[in-house]
Amino acid sequence: MAKSSTMYVCQKCEQTFAKWQGRCDNCGAWNTLVEQVVEKKSKGLESAKNIKAGDFLVKLPDVDALEGHKKRLSTGIGEFDRVLGGSWDSDNDKSNGSGIVPGAVVLIGGEPGIGKSTLLTQLVINLSASDEIGKILYVCGEESPSQIGLRINRIIQKEHKKFENKKDKIVFVTATDVDTVCQIIKTERPSLLIVDSIQTLTTEELSGAAGSAGQIRETADRLTDTVKPLHIPTFLVGHVTKEGEIAGPKILEHIVDAVLELSGDRTGDLRILRAVKNRFGATDEVGVFKINEVGLQEVSNPSQIFLEYAEQGVPGSSTVCIMEGTRPLLVEVQALVLQSQLAMPRRVGRGVELSRIQVLSAILEKHAKLPLGFSDVFLSVAGGITVKEPAVDLGLAVAIASSLKNKILPKKTIFVGEVGLLGEIRNVSYIERRIKEAKRLGYTNVISRKTHARVKDVLKELELL
């Protein structure tokens, strides 16, 4: 019989200690000791003699026979299915078999109040209304069943009439002991498991408080070991730290199959779901949602959101096309250039990196002879989104010049291209897909490397020099 004990293990050098201490004596790292359960085998190698090799070997034909277990289950939320992965038709913007993989363990992280629980509640409602899924276990560690019930009633006020006869499918679990939860899972055999949140689960074998690194690691490991053989898809909600990372040891992200991140400006109504890790799909897809009075509403055409208040007749406003995964999005960028009252002019960006503003200002001053050395430059991306890809360089440069010269840019014009330090316009990826999306939304003039070789030529044509 195996006996359990706990040891404190350094997460950097894996040196073990009998008790906790702030500094690892082996590698010198601080605050890296995490309590872990250690099992001691009483029989040693003798127990291995009774093991049959056939119990741990799987032949390829048997693997093919198990493919039926890997049939994906749609969440009923198109944007959610897109991020979870699978077969997605980018040209027609629809799913060809994407969604939840049976047995997959998905970790969803995000700031408090960003909408993680709301999104999962909508997922539960959609799946419970389906005849393809049975019982759903909802481990409510942070909220009481009545609180979750209020959220469910709010969401189904106007929709999901079929849900009225399916309410008995949802079963709340109020236990926070992971061993109790695992036993309930084995007994009930649910079709879906929701744990909100993993930081609230504990095991009595560890002395750490709920939410400590050791407790998070051990509880996640035990849940995964329980649901994997039963092919139960599981969603874990995770908190984030001040630095924006998911709380707990980094190995938590290695235990699960997928890590999703729900982000957005809490003062705004836009939420973006990204896949940081995904064993069953790509990590370059994003889902876009909009907050309404009911919950999260999926946005199938995000470009309309970002261009909703686009000021076409105002100097300093230009339209660019960015790629979020395989999806092209049209976004408005705004620039404000004015005479500086400081000895060192300011460069301020919202949704744009400061270094990019400085580089573009230097390029325009050097190659286009624009007098930006004594001007403050402010750049902003409308809609609260952050852009990092170089394809927006041309649009940002044109917006700066438009604001400086106080001239309006032509209507229905979009700018796509990277601007090099020598003032040249460089090609970007997915240019044909970007052009197709722009024309679909009514933009007739696309300025890129195909039409102009240098940023100076673009400014001359637009009469900004």
ZIVENNOR-V439923 format. One record per pair of residues at least 4 apart in sequence whose ideal C-beta (glycine too) atoms are under 7 Angstrom apart, sorted by sequence separation. I is the first residue (numbers start at 1). GAP is how many residues later the second one is. If there is no record, write none. Layout:
# ZIVENNOR-V439923
i = <I,I>
gap = <GAP,GAP>
This chain:
# ZIVENNOR-V439923
i = <10,17,24,43,51,53,58,60,61,62,77,78,79,80,100,110,115,116,117,118,119,120,121,122,123,124,125,140,143,145,146,147,148,149,150,151,152,153,156,162,163,177,178,179,180,181,182,183,184,208,211,212,213,214,215,216,217,218,219,220,221,222,223,224,240,241,248,251,264,278,302,303,304,342,349,352,354,355,356,357,358,359,360,361,362,363,364,371,381,392,393,394,395,396,397,398,399,400,401,409,420,427,430,431,432,433,434,435,436,437,439,447,453,455,456,457,458,9,10,23,24,58,75,81,89,140,143,175,185,210,211,227,240,278,291,292,312,323,324,340,349,352,365,372,381,387,402,438,447,452,459,460,41,75,82,110,127,175,195,208,240,241,246,253,264,277,299,311,340,364,381,419,420,452,459,9,23,74,88,89,156,208,227,240,246,264,276,289,290,310,321,322,347,365,402,8,22,24,88,108,128,140,173,185,202,206,238,239,264,275,289,321,349,364,365,417,418,438,7,8,15,22,24,86,87,127,206,238,262,263,289,290,310,321,322,417,7,87,88,138,200,238,275,289,347,418,7,8,13,15,86,87,173,199,223,262,263,288,319,320,347,361,398,417,435,447,8,21,86,124,199,203,206,274,307,416,13,20,85,86,202,260,261,273,319,320,10,13,72,81,84,124,260,272,273,288,347,12,84,203,260,261,290,317,318,416,10,17,82,84,203,220,272,273,361,10,12,78,81,199,202,258,259,317,379,398,431,81,198,201,259,271,316,416,10,258,316,12,181,236,258,270,271,316,357,395,11,74,198,258,269,394,10,198,257,258,269,310,357,394,397,427,10,11,178,257,306,307,377,394,426,9,75,148,176,178,179,253,306,393,414,425,8,9,72,74,75,176,177,178,271,306,307,391,393,394,8,72,73,176,177,303,306,391,393,8,9,72,73,121,125,145,177,302,303,352,391,425,72,195,390,425,6,7,72,145,345,351,352,375,414,424,425,6,121,125,345,346,347,348,349,350,351,412,413,416,424,425,6,7,70,121,125,129,217,224,345,350,370,394,412,417,423,6,70,138,140,216,217,220,412,413,414,415,416,417,423,4,5,69,118,122,129,136,140,216,360,364,412,423,121,129,135,136,137,138,139,140,193,217,221,340,351,370,413,4,5,125,128,134,136,138,141,213,217,220,270,339,340,351,352,410,135,137,213,216,339,340,351,360,364,419,2,3,129,338,360,364,391,2,125,128,198,286,337,338,390,2,3,193,195,198,286,2,182,186,197,198,199,285,337,360,1,128,178,182,185,189,192,193,194,195,196,197,284,285,286,128,139,185,190,195,197,284,336,80,335,178,182,335,352,77,178,77,124,333,334,185,75,137,199,333,334,77,76,331,332,75,76,137,331,75,331,135,137,409,136,142,331,135,136,139,141,142,135,136,137,138,139,140,141,331,363,367,407,134,139,407,133,142,363,397,401,73,133,141,333,360,405,73,141,363,398,394,333,402,333,337,401,335,398,127,322,334,335,323,333,337,322,335,336,337,335,322,124,322,320,309,120,320,120,306,319,306,318,305,117,306,318,318,317,316,318,330,316,315,316,368,315,367,368,367,315,318,368,315,317,315,321,314,320,313,319,320,321,320,318,368,312,328,328,328,323,330,330,328,330,270,321,270,120,268,321,120,321,105,265,117,264,116,105,103,319,103,108,103,106,102,103,104,105,106,107,108,109,111,103,106,108,110,102,105,107,109,101,100,158,109,157,303,107,155,154,155,119,107,116,115,114,107,114,106,109,114,105,106,110,105,106,107,108,109,110,114,104,110,113,104,106,108,111,115,114,69,37,37,35,35,35,122,122,104,115,83,118,119,36,118,34,35,101,34,37,115,36,34,83,83,83,80,85,79,85,86,85,84,85,6,6,4,83,82,83,83,82,80,93,79,79,79,34,79,78,77,78,90,11>
gap = <4,4,4,4,4,4,4,4,4,4,4,4,4,4,4,4,4,4,4,4,4,4,4,4,4,4,4,4,4,4,4,4,4,4,4,4,4,4,4,4,4,4,4,4,4,4,4,4,4,4,4,4,4,4,4,4,4,4,4,4,4,4,4,4,4,4,4,4,4,4,4,4,4,4,4,4,4,4,4,4,4,4,4,4,4,4,4,4,4,4,4,4,4,4,4,4,4,4,4,4,4,4,4,4,4,4,4,4,4,4,4,4,4,4,4,4,4,5,5,5,5,5,5,5,5,5,5,5,5,5,5,5,5,5,5,5,5,5,5,5,5,5,5,5,5,5,5,5,5,5,5,5,6,6,6,6,6,6,6,6,6,6,6,6,6,6,6,6,6,6,6,6,6,6,6,7,7,7,7,7,7,7,7,7,7,7,7,7,7,7,7,7,7,7,7,8,8,8,8,8,8,8,8,8,8,8,8,8,8,8,8,8,8,8,8,8,8,8,9,9,9,9,9,9,9,9,9,9,9,9,9,9,9,9,9,9,10,10,10,10,10,10,10,10,10,10,11,11,11,11,11,11,11,11,11,11,11,11,11,11,11,11,11,11,11,11,12,12,12,12,12,12,12,12,12,12,13,13,13,13,13,13,13,13,13,13,14,14,14,14,14,14,14,14,14,14,14,15,15,15,15,15,15,15,15,15,16,16,16,16,16,16,16,16,16,17,17,17,17,17,17,17,17,17,17,17,17,18,18,18,18,18,18,18,19,19,19,20,20,20,20,20,20,20,20,20,21,21,21,21,21,21,22,22,22,22,22,22,22,22,22,22,23,23,23,23,23,23,23,23,23,24,24,24,24,24,24,24,24,24,24,24,25,25,25,25,25,25,25,25,25,25,25,25,25,25,26,26,26,26,26,26,26,26,26,27,27,27,27,27,27,27,27,27,27,27,27,27,28,28,28,28,29,29,29,29,29,29,29,29,29,29,29,30,30,30,30,30,30,30,30,30,30,30,30,30,30,30,31,31,31,31,31,31,31,31,31,31,31,31,31,31,31,32,32,32,32,32,32,32,32,32,32,32,32,32,32,33,33,33,33,33,33,33,33,33,33,33,33,33,34,34,34,34,34,34,34,34,34,34,34,34,34,34,34,35,35,35,35,35,35,35,35,35,35,35,35,35,35,35,35,35,36,36,36,36,36,36,36,36,36,36,37,37,37,37,37,37,37,38,38,38,38,38,38,38,38,39,39,39,39,39,39,40,40,40,40,40,40,40,40,40,41,41,41,41,41,41,41,41,41,41,41,41,41,41,41,42,42,42,42,42,42,42,42,43,43,44,44,44,44,45,45,46,46,46,46,47,48,48,48,48,48,49,50,50,50,51,51,51,51,52,52,53,53,53,54,54,54,55,55,55,55,55,56,56,56,56,56,56,56,56,56,56,56,57,57,57,58,58,58,58,58,59,59,59,59,59,59,60,60,60,60,61,62,62,63,63,63,64,64,65,65,65,65,66,66,66,67,67,67,67,68,69,70,70,72,73,74,75,76,76,76,77,77,78,79,79,80,81,82,83,84,84,86,87,87,87,88,88,88,89,91,91,91,92,92,93,93,94,94,95,95,95,95,96,97,97,99,102,105,106,107,107,108,109,111,113,113,114,115,116,116,117,117,119,119,120,120,121,122,124,124,125,127,128,128,129,129,129,129,129,129,129,129,129,130,130,130,130,131,131,131,131,132,133,136,137,137,138,139,139,140,140,143,146,146,147,148,149,149,150,150,150,151,151,151,152,152,152,152,152,152,152,153,153,153,154,154,154,155,156,157,162,168,169,171,172,173,173,174,176,176,177,177,177,178,178,179,179,179,180,181,181,182,183,190,191,192,193,193,194,195,195,196,197,197,199,200,201,202,203,203,204,205,207,207,208,209,210,215,219,220,221,222,236,238>
